[in-house]
Amino acid sequence: MVVVMSPDATDEDVAHVVARVEGVGGEAFVSKGVVRTIIGLVGDIDSFHHLNLRTLQGVADVHRISDPYKLVSRQHHHERSTVWVGRPGHQVPIGPDTFTFMAGPCAVETREQTHESAVMARSAGATILRGGAFKPRTSPYAFQGLGVAGLEILAEVGEATGLPVVTEVVDARDVAVVAEHADMLQVGTRNAANFGLLQAVGDAGKPVLLKRGMTATTEEWLMAAEYIAQRGNLDVVLCERGIRTFEPATRNTLDISAVPVVQATSHLPVIVDPSHASGRKDLVVPLSRAAIAVGADGIIVDVHPDPETALCDGPQALLGTELRELAAAVRRLPPVVGRTDSAQAVRTS
């Protein structure tokens, strides 16, 4: 069961609902979004009905949710959500009315490489800078990222280029330091079932980009998002980045159908990562076009000033002709499906 609070509900109103629920032996999980607060209830449904929660001050509605993911379900939140990324004075939207282009280096290697990548991304139309400071890799001998030094470079470059920053966090112990430097926290595919980390980023007070686990069903993906929402954070963006199948022609198999499937069942924004889905720069542009056509709320792409020397995922990083093609697609195609460029909807107040 879910209690939806009115936009003008006070903290005291929320606390009163929580106290009533706990008074009959239930648990209440408060999640605050941009425009509304939702309280998820766990316990005996019949006892909750006797509380007449709809009559309490500040309560807009009460829903019984059949989906296993209560807080991220569209059953109580029929309109799809917009998540704002950035800081007061410059916040970029990710949601159903806009198309958001995120780009940057897969890994932060040097200050110069990161700055050059950011300039390339911004020139191509990107409004959010991506970059990895902590890099979980299949091989323990592969480049693992610069850590905190990489975070500092990302923050400096983001400030210099005017781009909000999204970066991955791989350990719950690092959430605080990553949140200090980044505007959005990413949970990667290898940690999509790391429930302690999901709860930690939920507590961090920053928007979260949650990639789909490489073997996760859409329901398991949404249940991972529920772990974040249950900690009070509804500012979650889902990222389809390809799943593991029998097909070896690409690094992963982009499940393009997952975008409308998840949008039909959850109010959270959904974006696509064509770089990690394919592992091939020649496929990034066509897969990005497909993502736009199917209704994705954005894409996140790797760029690098010298892919041949990249320390991480060089074969999928864009440069030159491919990046210009992508910029043209991002400029021309979203209006065809009723989207505006997120740059035109940046919140400056």
N, C-alpha and C positions, 0 to 999 in steps of 0.2 A: 504494500500500500504506500502511496505517496501523497504528501500534503504539499500543495502549491500555495505559497504565500503571496499576498498582494504586493505590487511594486512598492507601496508605501508602508509596508509592515515594518515595525521597529524591532530592534534586538530583543526588547522585552516581550514582544508578541511571539517571537520565535522561541525564546526561552520558556514561555508559558506552555506552548505546544509540547516542547520536549519534556517538560516536567510532568504534564498530564500523561504522556505516553509512558514515561518511565514509572509513573505511579501505579500503572497496572501491569508492571513487569516487562514492558516492551523496551526496545532499543530504538533510538532516533539518530539518524545521520544527516547532518545539515550540510547542504551543498549550495554555495552561492555563485550564481552566474552574474553576467553584466546587468541584467534587468530583473531577475527574479531569484528568489531563494526557494529551494525545494528541500523537503524533509522526507527522507526514506525511512519507513517503519518496518521493523522486524519483530515478530512476535505473534501472539494470538489475534487473528483478524476480528473475531467476534468481540473481544474485549475493546478493541479500537472503535468498533461501531458504536458501542455503548457510550463512548466519550462525546459523541456528537461534535466532532472536530470542526465541521463546517460552520458551527455557530461561534467559534472562538474569534476573538479580535485579530485581524490581520490575515485570516485564512481566506484565500480566494476559492480553492476547490480541493477536493479529496478524490483520488483515483485509486481503484484497485487494479494493479498492473499484473498481467499474466506473463509478460516477458520475464526471463530470469534476470535480465539487466534492468533494474527498476529506474535508476536515475538518468540513464542515457537513452531511454526508450522514447519513441514518439507517441506512445499511448497517453502520456500526460502532457506532452510538449509538442503539439501538432505542428507548430511553425519551426522550421529549421533554424539553428542557432548561428550567430556570427561571433567569432572569437577575435579580439583585438590584440595585436602584438606590438609592443614598443613601450615607450615611456610617455608620460604626460607631455603633450605638445607635438607628438608625432607617433600615432598609432595606426598600424596597417590592419585592415579587416580581412578575415578569411571566413567566407560564408556564402550563402545562396545567391546573393545579388552581384557578387564581384568574382573576378578570376585573379588569383594571387600567384605570382611567379617568384619562387625562391631559387637562388643559385649561389654558388661559391665553390671553393675547393673541398674535395672530400676530406682532406687532412690539411691542417695548418703546418707548414714546413718552415717558413721564414716570414718575417714581417713584409719583405718586399714581394714575395710570392702571394701572400694573402691580400695585400693591398692591390696588386695588379689584378688578381682574380676578382676582387670586389668591384673594381672599376669596370672590368669587362662585364660582370653581371649587371651592374647598374646601367651601363650603356645599352645592354640588350633588353632592358625593361624590368629587371628584377627589383622588387621592393623590400625583400628580406634577404639577408646574407646568411648562408649556411657555411659551416666549417667545423671540422672535427679536431678537438684538442685531446680527447681520450678516444682511442680507436681500439675497440675489441676486435681481434683478428682470429681467424681460424688457426693460423700458425703462431706459436709463441715467439717465433724468431722474426716475424714480420714487424714493420714499424707500428708502434703502439701509440703514437702521438706524443706531443710535447707536454701534455698535462697542464698544470697551472700556467706555465709560460705561454702555452698556446692560447689559453683563455684570455690572458692579458693582451696578446696580439689581436685576437678577435675583437675584443672590446675597443681597443684603440682604432682599429680599422673601421669598425662599425660607426664609431663616433666621427671619424674623419670623412666617411662617405655618406653619412646620414641614413644608414641602413640598420634597422633592428637586427639582432643576431639570434640565430637558433643554433644550438650545439648539443651534442649527445652527452648524457651522464650515464656511467656504467656501474656505479657503486653508490649505494645509499649514503656512505660516509662522505661522498664528494658533492652531494646535492647542494649544500649550503654555499660552497665556493663556486660552483657552476652558476647557481642562481644569482650570485653577487655580480657576475660578469655578463650573463646572457639575459636576453629578453624573453626567450622561450626555451624550455628544456625538452630535449629529444630522448625518447626511450626507443632503442633500436630493436631490430628483429630478434636478436639473440637474448634480449632481456624482456621480451613481451610477456613472459610468464614468470618473471622475477617479482613476485608479489610484494616483497619487502621494499624493493626499489619503487614499484608503482605507488605504494602508500607514501613513501618518502617524497616523491615528486608531487603527490597530491597535497602534501602539507606545505610545499615550498612557496605557495602564493604567486606562481608564475604560470602562464599558459604552457601546455604540454603538447608536443607532437609525438603521437604514439604510432610507431610502425607496426604493421601486421607481422606476427610471427611467421617464419617461413613454412611452418606446417600447421598453422592455426586455421580453424574454420572461422567463418564470419562471426558466429556466436561466441567463440572463444576470444576473438579479437575484441568484441564488445564487452565481454566479461572483464577483460583486462582494463578497458576504459572505466568500467564500473568501480574497480579498485581505486582508481584516481578520484572519481566523482564522489565516492563514499567518504573520502577524506576532506570533502568540502570544496573541491575544485571542479567546476563544470566547464572550464575553459580548456577543453581537450579537442585537438584536431587529429583525425585518423589519417594514416598514410598507407595506401596500398603500394607495396614495393616488390611484388612478385612472390610467388610461392614455389616450393620445391616440387617438381613433378619428374616424370620419366624422360622429358624432352631435354637433350643436351645441346641443342642449337643455340640456346641463350643461357645466360647465367641462372636466371629464374624464369618462371612463366608468369607474365603479367596477367592477373585475373581482372580484366577490365569490367566484367559483369559485377564484381564486388562493389563497385562504386554505386550504381543505382540500387543494388540489393540492400546495402547498408544505409543509404540515404532514405530508403523506404521504412526502415525499422528504427533508426536512431536520428535524433535531431542534431548530432554532432557534424561539423564540416568534414569532408573527405577529400584528400588530395592524392596525387599519384607521383611516384618516384620512378620515372622511366630509365634513369641511369642505372640504378641497382637492380631493376627488374631485368634489363637486357644484358648489362655488362659490355655493351657495344655502342660506340658513339654513332654509328650509322643508323641505329634503330631509335635513338633518343627522339629525333624530330617526328617520325611517323607515330611513335607511341604517345608523344605529347599531343599530337593532333587528335588521336583517338581519345585521350583523356578529356580534352576539351569537348569533343563531340558527345561523349557519353554523359557529360554533366559534372565532371570533377570540379571542385572548388579551387583548385590550384595544382601546380606541379612543383617539384623540388629537383634540381638538376645540378650535376657536377660540371664545373668549368675549371680550367687550369691554363696558365700562360705557356706552359711547356709540358704537355701530357707525356712526352717520351721520357722525361726525367722524374715524373711524379712518383712520390714514395708510396702512394696508395691509389689504386683503381685508375691509373692513367688511361687504359684502353676505352673507358667510358666517358672521359672528360671532353667537353666541347671546346673548340677554338676555331676562329676564322669562319670558314664557309658554313659549317654546321651551326655555329652559334648565331650567325646572321639569319640562317633559315629559321631557327627556332624563334628568334626575335620577331621575324615577320609573321610567323604563325600565331604567336602570343598577341601580337598587335591586331591581326585581322580576324581571327576565328572566334574569340569570345563574344563579340557583339552579335555574331550570327546566331548564337544560342541564348541571347538575352543577358549577357554578362557585361559589366563594365570593368575597366582596368582598376585594380585595387589602388593604384597611385592616384586616381581621381577621387577616391573616397577616403583618403587619409584623414584621420581626425587630428586636428591641430589645437584643440582646446581641452 
